[in-house]
Amino acid sequence: MTLVTWVDWVFVAILALAVAAGFVRGLVREALGLATWIVALLAARIFSEPVADFLAGWIDNADGRLIVAFVAIIIATILVGGILIRMIQAAIEWAGAGFLNRMTGAMFGGAKAVAALTLVTLLIGFTPLVQLTAWQDAAVRPWFEQSRDWALGHLDSFEGGMLALPEALRKQPADGEVSSEAGQVEQVQQQSATPETALPPEQQPLPQTESAVEQPSSSPQIPGVDDGAATSDS
């Protein structure tokens, strides 16, 4: 690849410096240093308000307290993380894995620089700098545009999967629900197909007798009543 414009030289210089810094610092300092910054920002986001309330006796301005608390938490976290990183790196050097640590640190530094330059390429696409002749003629531009498109494609697929997951979970019932519904349907079918003779004795219908069906044609006669009436008439 031939370097054509000043954009090529800037990009290559950033990559070279990142690889060299990664080799000098090692993987432990590179990776854990990045993790320390992430933890520091998260800690400042979570604990800045409680620390600001604690500083109410010294700082009257609420916004000033919040800013001081945010910055203080970041600085404290980075200092503690730096001490831990130095201790871990000293242990690695003592164990004789220093060269491996430096080589992997160089690769990590290069990967970090590629990610940063890919982000720069994405941002350039939203600015008038994309029309510059130096950018259009840069030899590194197609490489980083491909890297940008690859990252955006994976980001779109990741977001689509995260959005489609709840919908899929709503449409597909759980295994327990399917089995319970199937059991209820089977029970209803068995009850509809069960003959009356298979019912328990307490649930079987009572037989209807002739005395319960046939109604008497006239009121019953009391014995001796007609005979007495005939005797009195005579």
C-alpha positions as CSV (number, residue, x, y, z in Angstrom):
1,M,0.0,0.0,0.0
2,T,1.4,3.4,-1.1
3,L,0.8,6.4,1.2
4,V,-0.7,9.1,-1.1
5,T,-2.1,11.9,1.1
6,W,-1.5,13.3,4.5
7,V,-4.5,11.4,5.8
8,D,-2.6,8.2,5.1
9,W,0.4,9.4,7.1
10,V,-1.8,10.5,10.0
11,F,-3.6,7.2,10.2
12,V,-0.4,5.1,9.9
13,A,1.3,7.3,12.5
14,I,-1.6,6.8,15.0
15,L,-1.4,3.0,14.4
16,A,2.3,2.9,14.9
17,L,2.2,4.9,18.1
18,A,-0.6,2.7,19.5
19,V,1.3,-0.5,18.7
20,A,4.5,0.9,20.3
21,A,2.7,2.1,23.4
22,G,1.0,-1.3,23.7
23,F,4.4,-3.0,23.5
24,V,5.9,-0.7,26.2
25,R,2.9,-0.9,28.5
26,G,2.0,-4.5,28.0
27,L,-1.3,-6.2,27.8
28,V,-2.0,-5.9,31.6
29,R,-1.6,-2.1,31.6
30,E,-3.4,-1.7,28.3
31,A,-6.5,-3.9,29.0
32,L,-6.8,-3.1,32.7
33,G,-6.2,0.5,32.1
34,L,-9.2,0.6,29.8
35,A,-11.2,-1.3,32.2
36,T,-10.2,1.1,35.0
37,W,-11.6,4.0,33.0
38,I,-14.9,2.2,32.4
39,V,-15.2,1.4,36.1
40,A,-14.3,5.0,37.0
41,L,-17.0,6.4,34.8
42,L,-19.6,4.0,36.1
43,A,-18.7,4.6,39.7
44,A,-18.9,8.4,39.2
45,R,-22.3,8.0,37.5
46,I,-23.6,5.9,40.4
47,F,-22.0,7.5,43.5
48,S,-21.7,11.1,42.5
49,E,-25.0,12.2,44.1
50,P,-24.4,10.5,47.5
51,V,-20.9,12.0,47.6
52,A,-22.3,15.4,46.6
53,D,-24.8,15.2,49.5
54,F,-21.9,14.4,51.8
55,L,-20.1,17.6,50.6
56,A,-23.1,19.8,51.4
57,G,-21.4,21.1,54.6
58,W,-18.3,22.4,52.6
59,I,-19.8,23.4,49.2
60,D,-23.0,25.4,49.1
61,N,-23.6,25.3,45.3
62,A,-25.4,22.1,44.3
63,D,-24.0,22.0,40.8
64,G,-20.5,22.6,42.2
65,R,-20.9,19.7,44.7
66,L,-22.0,17.4,41.9
67,I,-19.0,18.3,39.6
68,V,-16.5,18.0,42.4
69,A,-17.9,14.6,43.5
70,F,-17.9,13.3,39.9
71,V,-14.3,14.3,39.3
72,A,-13.1,13.1,42.7
73,I,-14.6,9.7,42.2
74,I,-13.0,9.3,38.7
75,I,-9.5,10.4,40.1
76,A,-9.8,8.1,43.1
77,T,-10.8,5.1,41.0
78,I,-8.0,5.7,38.5
79,L,-5.4,6.0,41.3
80,V,-6.5,2.8,43.0
81,G,-6.7,1.0,39.6
82,G,-3.2,2.2,38.7
83,I,-1.8,0.8,41.9
84,L,-3.4,-2.6,41.3
85,I,-2.2,-2.7,37.7
86,R,1.4,-2.0,38.7
87,M,1.3,-4.8,41.3
88,I,-0.1,-7.3,38.8
89,Q,2.4,-6.2,36.1
90,A,5.3,-6.6,38.6
91,A,4.1,-10.1,39.4
92,I,4.0,-11.0,35.7
93,E,7.5,-9.6,35.2
94,W,8.8,-11.6,38.1
95,A,7.2,-14.8,36.7
96,G,9.1,-14.3,33.4
97,A,6.1,-13.6,31.2
98,G,7.1,-10.0,30.4
99,F,7.8,-10.5,26.7
100,L,4.5,-12.3,26.1
101,N,2.8,-9.5,28.0
102,R,4.4,-6.9,25.8
103,M,3.6,-8.7,22.5
104,T,0.0,-9.1,23.4
105,G,0.0,-5.5,24.5
106,A,1.2,-4.4,21.1
107,M,-1.6,-6.4,19.4
108,F,-4.2,-4.9,21.8
109,G,-2.9,-1.4,21.2
110,G,-3.2,-1.9,17.4
111,A,-6.7,-3.2,17.8
112,K,-7.7,-0.3,19.9
113,A,-6.2,2.1,17.4
114,V,-8.1,0.4,14.5
115,A,-11.4,0.8,16.5
116,A,-10.7,4.4,17.2
117,L,-9.9,5.2,13.6
118,T,-13.0,3.3,12.4
119,L,-15.0,5.6,14.7
120,V,-13.2,8.6,13.2
121,T,-14.1,7.4,9.7
122,L,-17.7,7.1,10.7
123,L,-17.7,10.6,12.1
124,I,-16.0,12.0,9.0
125,G,-19.0,10.8,6.9
126,F,-21.3,13.2,8.8
127,T,-19.1,16.2,8.2
128,P,-18.0,18.2,5.1
129,L,-14.5,16.7,5.5
130,V,-15.7,13.7,3.5
131,Q,-15.5,16.0,0.4
132,L,-11.8,16.7,0.9
133,T,-9.5,15.6,-1.9
134,A,-7.0,14.3,0.6
135,W,-9.7,12.0,2.1
136,Q,-11.1,10.8,-1.2
137,D,-7.6,10.0,-2.5
138,A,-6.4,8.4,0.7
139,A,-5.2,4.8,0.4
140,V,-6.4,3.8,3.8
141,R,-9.9,5.1,3.3
142,P,-11.4,2.0,1.7
143,W,-10.0,-0.2,4.4
144,F,-11.5,1.8,7.2
145,E,-14.8,2.2,5.4
146,Q,-15.0,-1.5,5.1
147,S,-14.3,-1.8,8.8
148,R,-17.0,0.8,9.5
149,D,-19.6,-1.0,7.4
150,W,-18.7,-4.3,9.1
151,A,-19.2,-2.8,12.5
152,L,-22.4,-1.1,11.6
153,G,-23.8,-4.4,10.1
154,H,-23.0,-6.3,13.3
155,L,-24.5,-3.5,15.4
156,D,-27.7,-3.6,13.3
157,S,-28.0,-7.4,13.7
158,F,-27.4,-7.1,17.4
159,E,-30.0,-4.5,17.9
160,G,-32.5,-6.4,15.7
161,G,-32.0,-9.5,17.8
162,M,-32.4,-7.6,21.0
163,L,-35.7,-6.1,19.7
164,A,-37.0,-9.4,18.3
165,L,-36.3,-11.4,21.4
166,P,-39.2,-10.1,23.5
167,E,-41.6,-10.5,20.6
168,A,-40.6,-14.1,20.1
169,L,-40.9,-14.8,23.8
170,R,-44.4,-13.3,23.8
171,K,-45.5,-15.4,20.8
172,Q,-44.1,-18.7,22.0
173,P,-45.5,-20.0,25.3
174,A,-43.4,-21.7,27.7
175,D,-43.1,-25.5,27.9
176,G,-45.1,-25.7,31.2
177,E,-47.9,-23.6,29.6
178,V,-48.1,-25.9,26.6
179,S,-48.2,-29.1,28.7
180,S,-50.9,-27.7,31.0
181,E,-53.0,-26.6,28.1
182,A,-52.6,-29.9,26.4
183,G,-53.6,-31.7,29.6
184,Q,-56.7,-29.6,30.0
185,V,-57.8,-30.3,26.4
186,E,-57.2,-34.0,26.9
187,Q,-59.2,-34.0,30.2
188,V,-62.2,-32.3,28.4
189,Q,-62.1,-34.9,25.6
190,Q,-62.0,-37.8,28.1
191,Q,-65.0,-36.4,30.0
192,S,-67.0,-35.9,26.8
193,A,-66.3,-39.5,25.6
194,T,-67.0,-41.1,29.0
195,P,-70.3,-43.1,29.1
196,E,-72.7,-42.6,31.9
197,T,-72.0,-46.1,33.2
198,A,-68.4,-45.2,33.8
199,L,-69.4,-42.4,36.2
200,P,-69.1,-42.8,40.0
201,P,-72.2,-44.0,41.8
202,E,-72.9,-40.7,43.3
203,Q,-72.8,-39.0,39.9
204,Q,-75.0,-41.5,38.0
205,P,-78.5,-40.4,37.1
206,L,-81.3,-41.9,39.2
207,P,-83.6,-44.3,37.3
208,Q,-87.2,-43.2,36.7
209,T,-89.9,-45.6,38.0
210,E,-93.3,-46.0,36.6
211,S,-94.9,-44.7,39.8
212,A,-93.0,-41.5,39.4
213,V,-94.0,-41.2,35.8
214,E,-97.6,-42.2,35.8
215,Q,-100.1,-39.8,37.5
216,P,-103.1,-41.1,39.3
217,S,-106.4,-40.6,37.3
218,S,-108.5,-39.8,40.4
219,S,-108.0,-39.1,44.1
220,P,-107.5,-42.2,46.2
221,Q,-110.6,-43.7,48.0
222,I,-110.5,-44.1,51.7
223,P,-111.8,-47.6,52.7
224,G,-115.2,-47.6,54.6
225,V,-116.2,-44.0,53.6
226,D,-118.5,-45.1,50.7
227,D,-120.0,-47.9,52.8
228,G,-120.9,-45.6,55.6
229,A,-122.5,-43.1,53.3
230,A,-124.7,-45.8,51.8
231,T,-125.9,-47.0,55.2
232,S,-126.9,-43.5,56.3
233,D,-128.9,-43.0,53.1
234,S,-130.8,-46.2,53.6
